[in-house]
């Protein structure tokens, strides 16, 4: 089959979990004989590899376009790509202006079926995190007024004022394009955005959810449950089993090592690690911590994080490949303290793949992986450093055989994805797509 992948950006322009997932999936699909192309809009022109194609920049004509994920125009270069490469199916990995409603409408015009993988909460949540008011896990129900007040609170509005502003009934189409429009008419913009979102997802041949909570959010917002299939994330290679190394009490000469790796940002919870390490020390357990991952070291929040963490927790910069694998193996426990909801994260699988146990926040994809591995003891209450300490102590007191966990492989995931592509290709002729047009 000829499969076109459409993320909002790709390596090396952007480095993140979705980009890594798409690259790994494409490599496995190519290995088992499929033809793939990755296309995305970019202002860069350096070469990437033989199956990657940059399209001309597709910029918004109005600020509201960034919310609606549509400008009402053809995405530059996308129709030409579809006609020249002629994919059997298009696989969307984002819902953005650069990979959104306008692209899906062209797929329908060209009679090419498409599927979607729901990778992150930002694919439905206007705030981008599925955290209401930035702290409470949201059920994900799209509502222009409710979502509007939450977005405005994120922008710094006091929540009573945000709630009041979200009740304004100003129509954004009647107002000039300005920063003020996206504030005073945000509910109107989100109402239009919800309409586009519903059409984009409902007309997909299949929607892949990377975690159970993604499936719940999709169904809550009207996507037919028969369209949704849960396929968890995976690492390159085949499915395999790993025996985890049980952590043991350490001495001052070799303290217990708690590691955090991945993107260093507030919603990922790295600020919880120093408090947890200090609490363990206060309980007589020698412990140290370290952060590894990309970040903006000049950002005020990051500088404060590293200052507050010293000397118990140190930043060891970004590591990749063998260097990262070696660092993971040196840790006694990997901590995944995400506050935001995670569809993976891949850090859980990467740690397990090196035989290192993980403790993580008790929600979303983290919980899915832990529960499937019968590791409920490794979960802790999100955004609570004391709970992290308690989870570490539970692991130190384990009286059980070393756990054996399954690390899902991208080869098996790619084979299951081929079945999805074939189903989309075979079923597209019988589906009514006449209602899907540019608005």
Secondary structure, DSSP 8 states (H G I E B T S, - for coil): -EEEEE-SS-TTT--SHHHHHHHHHHHHHHHTT-EEEEEEE-S------TTEEEE-----SSTTHHHHT--SS--TTHHHHHHHH--SEEEE---BTTBSHHHHHHHHHTT-EEEEEE-SGGGT-TTSSSEETTTEE------HHHHHHHHHHHTT--HHHHHHHTT----GGGS-SSTTHHHHTHHHHHHHHHHHHHHHHHTSSEEEESSHHHHHHHHHTT--GGGEEE----BSSS-EEEE-B------STT-EEEEEES---GGGTTTHHHHHHHHHHHTT--EEEEEES---TTSHHHHHHHHHHTTTEEE-----HHHHHHHHHH-SEEEE--SS--S--HHHHHHHHTTBEEEEESSHHHHHHHHHTT-GGGEE-TT-HHHHHHHHHHHHT--S---EEEE-BHHHHHHHHHHHHHHHHHHGGGS--TT----
